[in-house]
Amino acid sequence: MNNFLRTIIAGYGAKKLGGGCISTILIFIVIYWALGNCNSNRNTNNTAPVRPASLIQERTVAANFHSYQTLASTVKYK
């Protein structure tokens, strides 16, 4: 949600619900926080998906074998 729109909505709600100075400020903070959390993406962790160890080992072995083949093809025997 746009921050400006979020501020306007939180201010209007705090004005209507708040009775005094402190309660209005607290209600504004709660509404502003709630509007920010409602629009956030739930899946925000930036971790890589978990892969089985066997798949990682297979890829590592295949990569090492390929680099060994490349190295062996460039070496000239006398």
C-alpha positions in Angstrom: 0.0 0.0 0.0 1.2 3.5 -0.8 2.7 5.1 2.4 0.8 8.3 1.8 -2.5 6.5 1.6 -1.6 4.4 4.5 -0.9 7.5 6.6 -4.2 9.1 5.6 -6.2 6.1 6.5 -4.4 5.6 9.8 -4.9 9.3 10.7 -8.6 9.2 9.9 -9.1 6.0 12.0 -7.1 7.5 14.9 -9.1 10.7 14.8 -12.4 8.7 14.9 -11.3 6.1 17.5 -9.0 8.1 19.7 -10.3 9.9 22.8 -7.3 11.9 23.9 -3.8 12.8 22.7 -2.0 9.7 23.8 -4.7 7.3 22.7 -4.9 8.9 19.3 -1.2 8.5 18.8 -1.2 4.9 19.9 -4.2 4.1 17.7 -2.5 5.8 14.8 0.6 3.7 15.3 -1.4 0.4 15.6 -3.5 1.2 12.4 -0.4 2.3 10.5 1.4 -0.9 11.5 -1.6 -3.1 10.7 -2.0 -1.6 7.2 1.7 -2.2 6.5 1.6 -5.8 7.6 -1.6 -6.6 5.7 0.0 -5.8 2.4 3.4 -7.4 3.0 4.4 -10.6 1.3 4.3 -13.6 3.6 7.2 -15.4 2.0 10.0 -13.0 2.5 12.8 -15.3 3.4 15.5 -15.2 0.9 17.0 -18.6 1.6 17.7 -21.1 -1.2 15.4 -24.2 -1.3 16.7 -27.2 0.5 18.2 -29.8 -1.8 19.0 -33.4 -0.9 22.7 -34.1 -0.2 22.8 -36.8 -2.9 21.8 -34.3 -5.6 24.5 -31.9 -4.5 27.1 -34.7 -4.4 26.0 -35.9 -7.9 26.4 -32.4 -9.3 29.8 -31.9 -7.6 31.1 -35.3 -8.9 29.8 -34.5 -12.5 31.5 -31.1 -12.4 34.7 -32.5 -11.1 34.6 -35.2 -13.8 34.0 -32.7 -16.5 36.9 -30.5 -15.4 39.2 -33.6 -15.2 38.2 -34.5 -18.8 38.9 -30.9 -20.0 42.3 -30.9 -18.2 43.2 -34.4 -19.6 42.3 -33.3 -23.2 44.6 -30.2 -23.0 47.6 -32.1 -21.6 50.0 -33.4 -24.3 51.8 -36.6 -23.6 55.4 -37.0 -24.9 
